[in-house]
Amino acid sequence: MLRPEVLATLCCPEDRSALTIASNSVIAEINIVIRGGRLRNRAGRILKQPLDGGLTRAKCDLMYPILEGIPVLVRDEAIPLTQLGHNIADE
């Protein structure tokens, strides 16, 4: 995955908050929703490709996908985590 020194340099492109690696359980849950054709990014596009991982911002409301080992830090590609129906900060 990402080396700690690389992760330390990354931040949310919108609010500049720190990013942390999403847990394996969150990624597994997101990939289930993707397979069901029910997960949209901020641009409204339905995601079709399972994620390798993700980076969540400090508020735990958005996750930036990691695809093929590369973080996609583009605002419209962020995934609103409210779609999961619970707060991942509680996990």
Contacts in CASP RR format, 6 or more apart in sequence:
PFRMAT RR
TARGET T0000
AUTHOR 0000-0000-0000
METHOD contacts of the structure
MODEL  1
MLRPEVLATLCCPEDRSALTIASNSVIAEINIVIRGGRLRNRAGRILKQP
LDGGLTRAKCDLMYPILEGIPVLVRDEAIPLTQLGHNIADE
1 21 0 8 1.000
1 53 0 8 1.000
1 66 0 8 1.000
1 69 0 8 1.000
2 10 0 8 1.000
2 21 0 8 1.000
2 66 0 8 1.000
2 71 0 8 1.000
7 19 0 8 1.000
7 20 0 8 1.000
7 21 0 8 1.000
7 55 0 8 1.000
10 19 0 8 1.000
10 55 0 8 1.000
10 71 0 8 1.000
10 73 0 8 1.000
11 17 0 8 1.000
11 18 0 8 1.000
11 19 0 8 1.000
12 18 0 8 1.000
12 19 0 8 1.000
12 57 0 8 1.000
12 58 0 8 1.000
12 62 0 8 1.000
12 64 0 8 1.000
12 73 0 8 1.000
13 73 0 8 1.000
13 74 0 8 1.000
13 75 0 8 1.000
14 57 0 8 1.000
14 62 0 8 1.000
14 75 0 8 1.000
14 78 0 8 1.000
15 57 0 8 1.000
15 58 0 8 1.000
15 59 0 8 1.000
17 57 0 8 1.000
17 58 0 8 1.000
17 59 0 8 1.000
18 57 0 8 1.000
18 58 0 8 1.000
19 55 0 8 1.000
19 56 0 8 1.000
19 57 0 8 1.000
19 64 0 8 1.000
20 55 0 8 1.000
20 56 0 8 1.000
20 58 0 8 1.000
21 53 0 8 1.000
21 54 0 8 1.000
21 55 0 8 1.000
21 56 0 8 1.000
22 30 0 8 1.000
22 53 0 8 1.000
22 54 0 8 1.000
22 55 0 8 1.000
22 56 0 8 1.000
22 63 0 8 1.000
22 88 0 8 1.000
23 88 0 8 1.000
23 91 0 8 1.000
25 91 0 8 1.000
26 56 0 8 1.000
26 63 0 8 1.000
26 84 0 8 1.000
26 88 0 8 1.000
26 91 0 8 1.000
27 51 0 8 1.000
27 52 0 8 1.000
27 53 0 8 1.000
27 54 0 8 1.000
29 84 0 8 1.000
30 39 0 8 1.000
30 51 0 8 1.000
30 63 0 8 1.000
30 79 0 8 1.000
30 84 0 8 1.000
31 50 0 8 1.000
31 51 0 8 1.000
33 39 0 8 1.000
33 83 0 8 1.000
33 84 0 8 1.000
34 47 0 8 1.000
34 48 0 8 1.000
34 49 0 8 1.000
34 50 0 8 1.000
34 51 0 8 1.000
35 50 0 8 1.000
37 46 0 8 1.000
37 47 0 8 1.000
37 48 0 8 1.000
38 46 0 8 1.000
38 83 0 8 1.000
39 46 0 8 1.000
39 47 0 8 1.000
39 79 0 8 1.000
39 83 0 8 1.000
40 46 0 8 1.000
40 47 0 8 1.000
40 79 0 8 1.000
40 80 0 8 1.000
40 83 0 8 1.000
41 47 0 8 1.000
41 76 0 8 1.000
41 77 0 8 1.000
41 78 0 8 1.000
41 79 0 8 1.000
41 80 0 8 1.000
42 62 0 8 1.000
42 75 0 8 1.000
42 76 0 8 1.000
42 77 0 8 1.000
42 78 0 8 1.000
42 79 0 8 1.000
42 80 0 8 1.000
43 76 0 8 1.000
43 77 0 8 1.000
47 65 0 8 1.000
47 79 0 8 1.000
49 67 0 8 1.000
51 65 0 8 1.000
51 66 0 8 1.000
51 67 0 8 1.000
52 66 0 8 1.000
52 67 0 8 1.000
52 68 0 8 1.000
52 69 0 8 1.000
53 65 0 8 1.000
53 66 0 8 1.000
53 69 0 8 1.000
54 63 0 8 1.000
54 64 0 8 1.000
54 65 0 8 1.000
54 66 0 8 1.000
54 71 0 8 1.000
55 63 0 8 1.000
55 64 0 8 1.000
55 66 0 8 1.000
55 71 0 8 1.000
55 73 0 8 1.000
56 62 0 8 1.000
56 63 0 8 1.000
56 64 0 8 1.000
56 81 0 8 1.000
56 88 0 8 1.000
57 63 0 8 1.000
57 64 0 8 1.000
60 81 0 8 1.000
60 87 0 8 1.000
60 88 0 8 1.000
60 89 0 8 1.000
61 80 0 8 1.000
61 81 0 8 1.000
61 82 0 8 1.000
62 78 0 8 1.000
62 79 0 8 1.000
62 80 0 8 1.000
62 81 0 8 1.000
63 78 0 8 1.000
63 79 0 8 1.000
63 81 0 8 1.000
64 71 0 8 1.000
64 72 0 8 1.000
64 73 0 8 1.000
64 74 0 8 1.000
64 77 0 8 1.000
64 78 0 8 1.000
64 79 0 8 1.000
65 71 0 8 1.000
65 72 0 8 1.000
65 77 0 8 1.000
65 79 0 8 1.000
66 72 0 8 1.000
81 88 0 8 1.000
END
